């Protein structure tokens, strides 16, 4: 199993809209794309929106960019998005 932590930087004033779309996207990842679990958090210090996702493997997680789920939710996320960093953690 692999965990992906994505720290999303959201444009000022766009946090609520981004969180709403991001939560729907994460639910779709679990329902349709092989994601084992996906949760959305807000960093209380920075205001960044953090996704913590668990996947069976990295290849499955990375394949999401080619799916209908990604194509559906990307237009809802992009107007609010300013950038991100991703950390991959492998279970030992």
Helices and strands as residue ranges (DSSP letters): E 2-10, H 15-32, E 35-42, E 49-55, H 58-62, G 63-66, H 68-78, E 81-90
